[in-house]
């Protein structure tokens, strides 16, 4: 997340103009004079901007003298020569000089761009970085047709970016980073076919990257971080064969990373983070042999680290943290000779640490994985190594290697069963001090790129991970001599702990119960906005998590406090249930990168104060001792409760021990936590019941509203396998799939915890809840988004899944009526003995594909059939079977074909829709009929369904009335298939018990495409 620095601009300019510079003499003819119109314009601009030329050139008379005549780029960029110009005096037989370069750098001019710049008709470089220019970027800028380098970074320009920039056809470098623009990038920028470098980080734009950028095939560097870009990263970027550096950090892109990136063989630096919805693998990096800098942090990367990653022999920095990587760490990775920084934290890696490493690899983060075993011989105190939150075991021989690490494994064992503390206070990044009657303990150890520290009392600890990229003088403490306001203790804020990645504080040995967490901040690195300097444009943005739950997203200290050098305290409530508390500050790629210096970003905190909201147990015990008498009954009850508590803890510890060391592991919840969340599974909280069990609404202690599914059908899998499968399913993420938060596994209990969707299921919205009116645009959007979710399951996800029960009640709606498919992947949790799973048909009458219902033949085309029925239900607003209808309209498919054959398709449209797009409705109906063809081969893949719905391709005209409607009596077929007592898979939230559930008692042939293998995933297709 960077922008173009001054040195970089000039280096680029030198490269771009070297052919030009070498052709110009070092002095001009005696009689050469500067174009008078340019002299007048230069004088006017300098007067408006309140600047003066340096003493070595004559601004009042003849500006093209002295250093202005030098074509040396170093002379032009010399700090003592600012502002500066360069002149070309070869015009009109060396009698006329024209200004070809203009530089006004870091002078904090609080002005606007002036139209007098148009007088410089031969201007090739305009460099006005690090000022405080305000107002819009004017449209007339497009008339500077000779410009090759335009640098306006680190100003306060606002408004939309003018489309006229696309007229600068000679432009090779464009830097408009760190401004206050709004709106989208104009498509006209795609006309800049000579553009080689584009710097637009932190410039304020949003929307999708214009499709016209496909023309920018000469692009070498594109830095576009910290904006609000949406949509997918364009596939066509893979055709920019000259690209050497690409940065997309802190945006709102959806995954996956385009597979076309495998063609970017010239790439040296790739930085992408913050992707959502769709996961990616690392397959595309195999061909990128020139990479020196690969950062794919928090980018939904799944799968394993390629075994041949060691072939990337130029790698110096590799950051794959905060993803869902599984499997073991390839030993070849640790032996890449140039590799210096390696970040693999917050994944699901398992196994042991490689036994050997290269000499240069001195910064390693492996925290928050599932690594175990012993430490390699190369582990010592001289390297930066973070192994927090793994499953290592300790003995006398290794416990002193990394002091305190035994307290920070996943079980957080130190003082866990005999807690000593109910409060702690930390002076982050500074010495011990007392403020407002609170003693803040010192936290001034030398934290680095991958480090941790546990204090001697084992009361609290700190862990830090991250590297300040591009920063020269790296420090993890921010000091100031300023007197911070709005506090009685300004000294508390004169030092702060800063982190470029992940900073965690832990309270250890805490008594369980509710706590108040106070986090103290003050922004001391930037100038105040009232000064209107370029250093006042800095923005520090990060996220705050407590106990793993986000409590503040995109937190900006100075914005929250009302300015810089102002103290602010944020208070939070937290529940301690495992005798420890975790406070996590996480930089997600947002905020500025280069203010007040290059490579400055990340989180910052000055102090922490945590106190309990209950009476400590020791005080309660003392009160009991000094009592006059204690009834025997109370003592007996206390002993019984103590025994029960001990037994429950023993059972829970036993479960934890069995799960210890498992590879991918999802979030786990205790049974008591879910009982409390659902009010002991109260019937009033029951949302519905499906084939896998009842579903309840619940509210967790952190405030999250969730849907809790009790799996009533016993799974054949053991605890470790069950958790592994749940972790794999939860890694399948898309905006149109219900998110699985985690599970509970205690004894024989199996519960799943999902996100809660406010508007329940689609069938209720269409057929039940008349208060929720679905207009046509909403229905079309639901249909299209559902298709995208299925396409992801079938074709895009690394884990290919056939849902097997696509129906309206398994499509849930969030607050914005965005659909999310539920219950995908759950069939894997059960064996063939269950009557409605695996080798037996899992489905619902009316949605079942004929080949699946009759022969048990299952492919993704069975889901396509179900989608076709749902599409017709969305259009018609009625279920697929409705006995209240007239005899020829009872079965939706039959009625739809009757209308189709009589060329009356629109008669199917819900009569409550008074206004709808006829073309869209016809497309949906025709797609629905095509998806429900008898032969699976005749049904389109879901990716083609999407293209048909949006109109990119025509709906195939090959649809014919299905044989199951013509050869047989459809009503007799559906009636003859007997449903078993157990209903089919239900949605997470639906309270409709679908009476058409189908679980025939016929043994069927197992499907070769059923998701029975989670480890060997079909990536090439079917």
N, C-alpha and C positions, 0 to 999 in steps of 0.2 A: 504494500500500500504506500507507494511513493509518488513523488512528482519530480519533474525535471529540475535539477540544481543548476546554479549559475555556471559552474564548471562544465557540466554536461552539455548545456546549451552551446557553449562556445566550442567545445570539442566537436560537437555535431556540425556547427557552423563551419568550423575549419575543414572538416571532412567534406562537407557539401561544396565548399567554394575553393578548394585547393587549386583546381584547374584555373579558376578565375584569379585568385590571388597571385599565382606565379607569373601571370601574364602582364601584371601591372608594375610599372617602375616605382622606385622608392621616392621619387620627387617629381614635381610637375614642372612644366615649362615656366619660364619667368613671367610670361604674359598671360597664364591661365588664371581665370577668375571663376568664382562660384556663381552659378545661376542665380540672378538677383531674386527671383521669386522664391527660391529655396532659402536664401539668406533671410528674407522677410519672414517666411514661415518659421524658420528656426528661432529667430528672435522672439516672435510672437508666442511660440510654444513655451519657450523658456520663461518668458514673462508670466504667462498664465500658470505655469507649474512652479513658479517662484524658485527657479534654479539658475545657477550661473555656470558658464563654461570654465574649465580649468585654466590656470594662468598661461599654460603653454600654447593655447590657440586663441585667436583673436575673434571672439564672438561678435563684437560690435561692428567690425569691418569686413574682414575676410576670414571666414571660419575654416576654409580648407587650407590650413597651414599647419606646420609642426607635426605632431603625432597623427593628425587627421589624414596626412598623406601616406602614412605607413600602411601597407597591406598586411602587416604581421598581426595575426590574431591575438598574440600575447600583448601587443601594444594596445590594441582595442579593448582588451579585457583587464588591463592593469588597474588595480583598485585605486591608484592615484590618478587615473585618467577616467574620471566618472563625474558627470556624463561625458560620453564620448561619441564621436562620429568617425566614419571613414569615407573618404572621397575618392572618386575616380576622375582623373583629370585628362583622360585620353580622348575626350569628345571634341569635335570640330578642330581636328589637327592639333590637339593638345592645348587648346585655348579656353576650353570650358570645363569646369568641374561640376560633377553631380554628387550629391550625398547618397551613398549606397548602404550605409549602416547607421543605425541610431541606437544608442544604449543609455537608458536612465535606470540604473540598477540600485535597489535597496536604499532609496532616499526618502521613503515614507511620504511620497507626494500624495496629498489628500485631494486629488483633482479628478477630472474626467478626461476621456480621450477627446482630442480636439480635431476638427475637420481640416485644420491646416496641414496635417500629416499628408493629405492628398497632394500637396505641392511637390513631394519627393517622388517623382515619377520613375526614378531608377532605384528605389529602395528595395534591397534584397533581404535585409535583416532588420527586424524591429524587436528590440529586447527591452521590456519595461517590467521585469519581474520585481517582486518584493517591494511594492509600494502600497498605496491604499487608494487606488483608482476606484471610483464609484460610478454609479449609473450603468446604462446598458452598454453592451458591445455593439456599436452602431453598425447599421447595414452598409454604410459607405466603406467599411473596412474591406469589402469585396472589390473595391475599385483599385486597391494597391496591387495591381496585377503582376508586378515583377517580384513580389515577395517570395522568398524561398524558406525563410525562417521567421515564424511569428511566435513570440514568447511573452505571454501576459499572465504568467502564473503568480500566485500569492498576492492577489489583489482582492477587492471587494466588488467586482463587477457583478451585475445582477440582470434579471430578466432572461428571456429565451436567447439561445445562441442563434444568431441570424443565419438564415439559409444562404445569404450572400457570401458566406465564407467559402461556399462551394465554387465560387468564381475564381479563387486563387489557384489556378491550374498548375502553377510552377512550384507550389508549396511542397517542401520535403519534410519540414519539421513544424508541428503545431503543438504548442504547450499553453493550455488554458486551465491548468490544474489549480485547485484551491481558490475557487471563487464562489460566488453565491448565485450562479445561474439557476434557472428553473426550466421545467419542461423536458422535452425529449431532444436527442441529437437529431438535427435536421438531416433528412435523407440526402440532401444535396452534398453533404460531405463525402459521399461516395464518388463524387466527380474528381476528387483529389487523387488521381491515379498515380501521381509521382510521390505521394506521401510515404515516407519511410519511418517516421517516428511520430507517435501521437501520445500526448500526456494529458489525461483528463481526470486524474484522480481528485477526489474531494471537490469537484466543481459544481455539484448540486443537481445534476441531471437525473432523469429517471426513464422508465419505459424500457423497451427492447432495443438491442443494437440494430440499427437499420439494415435491412436486407441489401441495400445498395453498397454496403461495405464489402460485398463480395468482389468489387472491382479493385480493392486496395491490395493488389497482389505484390506490390513492392514493399509492403510493411515489414519493418525489421524490429521495431520496438513499439509495444502498446501497453501503457500503464493506465488502467481504468478502475482503480479501487475506490472504496468508500463513496459510492454513489447509491442510487436506488434502482439499479438496473434489474429488470425482471425478465421472465421468460427463460428460454434455454440458451446456453452458450452456443452461438452460431456454429453450425457444422462447417460452413465454408471457411472458417479460420484455418482449418486443416489444409487449405489450398494456398495459404500464404507461405510458400516454400522458403522465403528468405527470412522468416521470423526468427529472431534470436532471443527475445525477451518478452514475456507476456505476464501481466499481473491483473488478476481479477479477485481482489480480496474485499470483504466487507460489503458485498452487494446483496441482492435478493434473487440471484439466479436459481433456477431449478436444475437438478442433475438430469441426465448423467453428463460426465465429461465426454465430449464427442469422440467417437472412435477414430475420426479423421485426424485427430491430433497425432496419431502414430506416424503420419507423413511429415511431421515438422522436424526433420532430421537435423536442421541447423540450430535448433533451439538450445540455448545455454541456460536460460533461467525461466522457470515456470512456477507461478505462485497463484493458487486458487484456494479459496476457503469459503465457508458459509453456504454451501449448496444445500438445497432442500428437496424433499419429496422422492427423488429418484436416485438410487445408488449407482456407483460406478465400480469398476475393477481397475487393477493396475496393468492390465494387459497392454494398454496402449503405449506404455513407457519403454517397452522392450527395444524399440528401434531408435530411441532418442539417446544415442551414444555420446553426444556432445554436451549433455546436461551437466552443469556444475552446481546448480541450485534448483532443487525440486521441493516445493512446499505445497502439499495437498492436505491442509489442516482443516479438520471439521468439515469434510467434503463428502460425507456419506460413502467412503471407500469401503467396500466389502471384499470378502474372499481372503486369500492368503497372499503373503508377500512372494512374488515369483522367485522360484529357486535360482533362476539365471540373472537375478538382479545384480550380481557381482560383475556382470559384463559392462555395467555403466561405470567404466573406469575413470571417468572425469569428475564424478560426484564429489563435492566438498561439503554441501549441506543437504540433508534429507530430513524433512519433517512430515510424517504421516500420522501425527497424533490426533486424538479425538475423532477416530473413525470406528469401524467395526471389523478390523482385520482379525483373522483367526489363524489357527495353526501355529507352527513353530517358526522361530527366527532363523532364516537361512544363515549358515556359518559364513557363506561367501560375502554377505553384507558387511560383516565386521572386518573383512580383510580387503576392502576397497582402499587402496593406498592413500589417495588424496582426502578421503572422507574425514572431516574434522568434527562435524556436528551431526548428531543422530537423535531424532525425537520420534519415539514410537509409543509414547504414553497414551493412556485412555483408549485402549483397544481391547481385544479379547484374545491376545496372544497367550500361548501356553507352552509347556515344556521347560527347558533349561536355557540359561544364557550361553551363547557360544563360548567355547573354551579358549579361543584365540582371537586377537584383534590386532589391527595395524597400529603402528606407533603413533600415527597422527590422530587417531580417534580418541580424543580426550574429553569429549562432552557427550554424554549418553543419558537419555531419558527413557526409562522402561516402566515408569510408574503406572499404576492403575491398569494392570494386566492380570494374568493368572499364572505367572511364572513361578516355578518352584525348583527344588533341588538345592545343590550346593553352589557356592560362589567360585567362579574361575580363579585361577592363580593370578591373573592380571588385576584383580580388584584390589585397590588400595586407596589411601586417602589423598593421593596426588592427582586424581582425575575427578572431573565433575560427573557424578553418577547418582541418579535418582531412581531408587527401587521401591518407593513407597507404594503401599496398597497392592502387594502381590501375596504369594502364599509360601514364602521362604520359611524354612525352619532353622532354628538357631541352637547352637551348642557352645560350650566353652571355647571351642576352637575358632569360631567365626563371629561371635557376638561383638567382639571388639573391633572388627574390621570396619564396620560402619556403625558407630555408636548411636544408639537410640532407634535404629531401624526396626528392631523387634517390636517396638511400641506402635509402629505405623504400618503393620501388615493388615490384611483385610479384616482380621478378627479384632484389631485394636485391643490387644490383650492387657496392656499395662493398666493396672488398678481397675480392671473391668468388673470383676466380681466382688471387689471390696472397695467401692468408690470412696474417695477422700474429700472431694471438692464440690462446692456449689457455686463457685464464681472464679473468674480470672480476668486480669486486665493486662494489656500488652501495649508498650510504646513501640509502634512499628517503625523499624529502621532507625531507632535511636536509643539513647541511654535510659536507665531507670529514672523516673521522676514522679513526683506527687502533684496532682492537679485536682482541684475541687474535692479534696479529701480522699481521693482514690490513688492508690499506689500502682503505677503502671510499671510492670517489669520490663527490663531491657530486652530488646530484640534488635541487636546491632551486629549480628554475626555476618560473616562475609558470604552472603548468598550469591550464587552465580547462575549459569545457564541451566544446570540440572543439579539442584542441591536441596538439602533439608537440614533441620536442626531440631533436636528435642532437648529441652532444658533439663538440668540435672535432677529436678524434683519430679520429672515426668508429668508435670501438670498441664503443659501445653507444648505445642510444636508448630513448626512452619515448614512449608515446602514450596519451592519455586522452580518453574520451568519456563524457558524461553530465551531467545537471543534477539537483541536489538540490531536488526539487520541494517547495514550501511552506516552504523554509528561508529565514529572514530574512538571516542573516549567513553567506554562502556562503564556505567555504574548502575547499581540497583537501588540507590538511595537518592532522593531529591532533597537538597538542603537549601535553605533560604535564610536571609537575615531580616526579611520583612516582618513587620509586626502584624500578624493576622488579626483581623477585627472580628467582632461579634463572639468573643470568648473571653472568659476571665483568665485563661491560661494560654496566651499566644505561644509560649515556649513549646507547648505540646505539638504545635504544627510547624515548627522550624525544621523538622526532618520528617520525611515520609518514605515508606517502602514503595518502590515502583517495580512493575513487572511487565515485560513485553509479551507475556503469554498467559500462564496459569499460576496464580498465587493462592495458596491455601493455608489457613490457620486452623489448628485443631485444639479443642479443649479435651483433655484426657482425664479419666478417672472421675467423671462427673456423676453425681447421683441422678437417676432418671427422674424426669418431670419437666414442667414448663419453665422456660427461661426467657429473659429479655436480652436481646443482643443489640448493643449500641456500637455503631461504626462511625468513626470521626474522620472527616475529610476537610481539606482546604486545597484549592488550586493555587500553586505558587510558581508555576513554570512559565505562564504566559503574561503578556502585558494586559492591562485592563482594556476592555473594548472602547472606553471613553477616550483613550489615547489615540485611537485611529492610526495605529502603526501596523505593519504587516505581522509583527509578533503578537498582536492582539487577536489574530485570526485563528489561533490554535484551538482545537477541540479535542478533548480527551473523552473517549466513550468506551465503556466496558460494561459487562454484565455482573451481577452479584447473585450468588447462589448460597442458600443456607440449608444444610442437611440434604443437599442434592437437588433442591427445588429452587428455580429461579424466583427471586423476590424483587429484583430491579433489572430491567432490560434497557440497554442503551443509556446507562446512567452517565450524565455529564455533570461533573462536580460544580464547575463555575456557573452553569445554567441553573442548577438546583439551588445554589447559594446566592444567586443574584449578582455574581461577579467574582473576580479573582481575589485572593488573599482574604477570603471570608470563610469563617468556620461554619460547618454544617454537620449535624449529627442525624443519622438515619437510624430509627428504632425498628426492630423486628421481633416477632415472637417465634420461638422455636421449641420443639419438643425433643427431649433427649430420651431415647428408648434403649440404647445400647451402651450407655456410659461414656459416649463421646459426642462431640459437636464439631461439625465441619463448616467453615466459612470459606467460600471460594470466590475469588475475583478473576474473571475470565475476559481476556481481550479477544473479540470476535472479528477483528480486522477493520473496525470502524474508527472514525476520527482521523485527524490530520497526522501526517507522518514526519513532517520536516520543520516543525516550529517548536521551540526556538532554534533547533538545530536539526540536521539531517539524522533520521533514524530515531526520532523521539516520539513515542506513542505508548499505549498500554494503560494499565490500571495504576492507581495510587491510593494509599491509605495511611493515615497518621496515627490512629490509635483504635483499640478495641476494648470494650468493657462489657462483660457478660455476667449477669447475676440471675440467681434462681427466683422463681415466683412462688416458692413454697417454703415451708419450715423444714430445715434440714433434719434428717433422720436422727442425728445425734442429739439435737435439742428435744425431739419427741421422746427419745429414750431417757434423757435426763429427767424430763417431766414425769415419766412413769416411775423412776426410782424414788423421787422425793414425794410421791403420793403417799397418803396415809395408808391406804389399803387398795388391793386390786382384787376384785371378785374372781373366784376360781374359774367361773364360766368364761370370763374374758381371757384369762390366761390360756384356757383350753382352746378357745377359738383362735387366739393368736398363734398357738402351736400348730393348729390344723392349717391355717392360712400360710404359715411359714413353710410347712411341708409341701403344700400344693404349689406354692411359688417355686420352691426348690425343684420339685418334680417337673414343672413346666419349663423351667430354665434348663434342666438336664436334657429334656426332650429336644428343646430348641438347639442347644449346643450340639446334641447328637446329630441333628439334621445339618447344622452348619459344618460339622466335621466331615460328614459324608459328602457334602458339596464342595469342600475345600479342594482346590486344585483343578476343578472342572474348567475346561477351555472357555468357550463363550458362555457367559452367565448373565441373564437378564436381571433387572431390578427384582428383588424379592421382598415380599410383604409378609408380616406375621399374621397368623390367623386372628389373633385377638385384635390387631389393628384393623382388619377388614370387618370383624364383628362390630367394633365400635363405629366404623365408618358407615355401615349399613343399618345401624340401630338393631343389632343382633338379627340381621336379615329379616327385618320387619316386612310383613305382607304389604304394608303401605308403600314400601320402597321397591316392591317387585315391579320390574319393567316388562317381563315376559318370560316365556320358557320355550326352548327349542330342543332339538335332538340331543344337544350336548349338556343341557341342564338349565336351571333357572338363572335369570339375570336380575341383579338388584342395583339400584342407584345408591351411591355412597359418597361421602365427603371425607377425604383424608385429613389428617391433622394439619397439613400444610395448606389446607383450603381448596385443594383440587377436587373437583367433582368428577367422579369416575363411574364406570359401569363394571360391576363385579359379577363374573360368570362362575357359578358353582358347577364343576364338571361332575355330573351325576353318574355318568357311565365310567366305570373304572378303566384306567389305562393299563396296558400290559407292560409299560416301560418302568424302569427303575427311576429313582430320583435324579441321578446324574443325567441319564439319557433324556428324561422328560424336560429338565431344565435346559439342556443343550438344544433340544428341538424348539422350545419356546424362544430361546435366544435367537435362533436362526430365523424363525418366523417374524420376530419383532424387528429384525434387521431389514425386512422387506418394507420399505417406506415409500409412500407416494401420497400426494395430496388427496387422491380419491380412494384411499384405503384407510380403514379404521386403524388407528395406532394402538398397538399392544404395548402397554407400559411395563408389564411384568407379571409375576405369578406368585402364588403362595403354595408351598409344599411342606406340609407338616403331617407326619404319619401317613395316613391314606388320603388325606384331604388334598385336592387339586383345585385351585381357583385361578382364574385369569383376571387381570385388571386392565381394562380398556379405557380409552378416552370416552367421555360422555358426549353424546350428540343431542342437542336440545330438542330438535324437532322430530325425534324418533325415526320411524321407518317410512319409506316411500309408499308402501301399501296403505299405511294409515293416512298419509297426506292425500293420496289419490282417492281412496275409497271410504275413509272413516272420518277424519277431522275436517269438518266443513269450515272451521274457523281459519284454516290454513289454505288460502286460495293460491293455487299454482297457475299463474298466467302462462301464455305460450312461450315467451322468452325464457322463463324459468324452467319450463318443461324441456324445452330444446337443450338448454344448458345442462340439465340433469342427465338427459340422454347422452349427450356428447361426452360429458365428464365420466359417466359410468363406462362408456366405451374405452376411454383413455385408461381408466383403472384396470380393466380387463386386458387391454393391450400390454400394459406394463407387466401384469402377472404372466402373460403368455410369451411375450417376445422381448421384453426389455430387462426385466429383473434377472440378476445372476441366478437366483433361485426360481426356476420355472415352475409355476403352480397352475394346476387345473382346479378350479373352484368346486365344481360338481353340483352346486345347488344355487345357481344364479336365479334370483327371484326378487320381487319387489320388497319383500320383508327383510331381505338381507342387504338392502341398500338403505343406508341411514343418511339423515340430513342434519347438517350443522346449523348454527345460528343464521348463516347467510344462505341457507338452502343449497349448500355445496354437497353433492352426494359422496358418500364413502362406502365402499364395499366391505362387508363384515364377514367373519368366519372363514376367511381364506386360510388354507394350510392346516386347519385343525384335524382333518381326517388322518394326517400322518401320526397323530397321537394314539391311534387305536389299531387293534389287530383284526385279523380276518374273522375272529369269533363273534364280533359285534354284529348284530343283525342289520345295521343300516350303514355300515362303513366298509370301505376297502373293496373286497371281492363281491360284496353285495351292493346293490344300487343305493346311492345316496341322492335323494332328489325329491321333487314335489310334482305331483300330477299337474299337467298343463305346461310345465317348464322343461320336462324331460325330453331329451333327444331320443328318437325312436331306436337307434342302434344301441344306445346306452340302456334304455328301458327293457329291450327285448333280448339283447345279447350280452350286455355288460361291457360293450366295447366303448372305452373312454379315451377321448382325445380332447384337445382344447376346443374342438368344434362342438362338443356338448355344451360348453359354456356359451358359444356363439348362438346356439339354438335358444338357450334360456334368455340371452340378451334380446333376441328377436321378439320373444313374447313380451318381455318387459317394455320394449320400445312401443309395441302396439298398445299395451296398457297405458303408457304415458300419454299417447295420442288420444285414446278413447276415454280415459278416465274411469275405466271399469276393469274388474278382474278378468282373468282368462276364462273363467267359468262362472256363470251367474244364472241360477235357476229361476230368478225372478223375471228374466227377460222372456221375450217371445221365443217360441220353439226354435226358429231359425237363427236366433241371436244368442242362444245360451253359451255356445262355445266361440270364443273370440276369434280364433284362427279360422274357423269355418265361415263365420260371418265376414271377416276381412277378405277372404278369397271370393266370396259371393259378390261383394262390392267391387273388388278389383276386376273381376271378369265382366261386370256390367259397366265398367268405366265410371264408377261412382265412389272412388276411394275416399274422397273428402267427407262422405257420409259417415265415416268411422270417427271423425273428430268429435271430441267431447262437446256436447251442445252447450255447456256452460261457458265455453270459450267464444266470446262474442267477437274477439279480434285476434287473428292469428295470421302468420305468414304461410300462405297456401303452398308456396314452393318448398319451404322447409318441411311442412307437414307431409307433403307428398313424398319427399325424400325419406323421411323417417318411416312412413308406411311401407314404401318399396324396399327399404333396407330391412325392415322387420320381416317382410315376406321372404326376402332372399335368405335371411339368416335361419329361417325355419324350414328350409328345404329338406326333403327326406334324406338325400345323400349328403354325407359330411363333406364330400369333395365339392359339392355345389355351394356350400356356405363359405363366405369370405373370411379371411383372417381379420382379427379385430383392427389391425392397422389399416386395412382397406376399408373397413366399416367407417372408421374415423374420416378417411379421405372422402368417402361417399357422402357422409353427413355434412361436412363443411363445403362440399361442392367442388373439391379439387379434382375428382374423377366422377364420371357418370355412374349411376347405379346400374349394375349389370342387367340387361334385358332378358337374361336366360332363365329367370324364375318361372317355374311351372307349378301348378297346383299339386301339392304333395300327395304321394300315393297313400299315405295314412289317412287322407281325407277322401280319396276317390275309390280306393280298392276295398276299403273296410269301413265299417260304421265306427266313426271316431268315438261316439258315445259308448259303444260296446267295448272298445279297446280299453278305454280309461276305466270303465266300470269293472272290467274283468281282472284287473291287476289289484290284488288284495293288499291293503296297507296293514303293516303290523302295528302293534299297540304303541311302540315308541315313535314319536313324531320325528320328522326330519330335522336337520340342522336349522336352528332358529337364529335370528339376528341377535345382536347384543342387547337391543333395546325393545324389540317389538313385543307388544303384549297381545298380538293376534295369534291365536293358536290356529294355524292354517289347517283346515279340515281336509285338505287335499294332500297331506303328507303321504309319501310313497316309500315303503320299505318292503318290497316283495320277498316272499319266502323262497325264492328260487336261487340256487347256487349258480353264480355267473362266473365267467372267465375273468381273472384279474386283468386290469388294464396295464399294458406295458408302459403307459405314460403317467401312471399314478405317481405322486411324489413320495416314493418309498426310499429314495436315496437323497439325503441332504448334503452329503459330502461330495459326491460326484455329480456336478450340476451340468446339464446340457447347455453349452454356451453357443454352439454353432447353429442350432436350429433343431428341427425334429425330423 
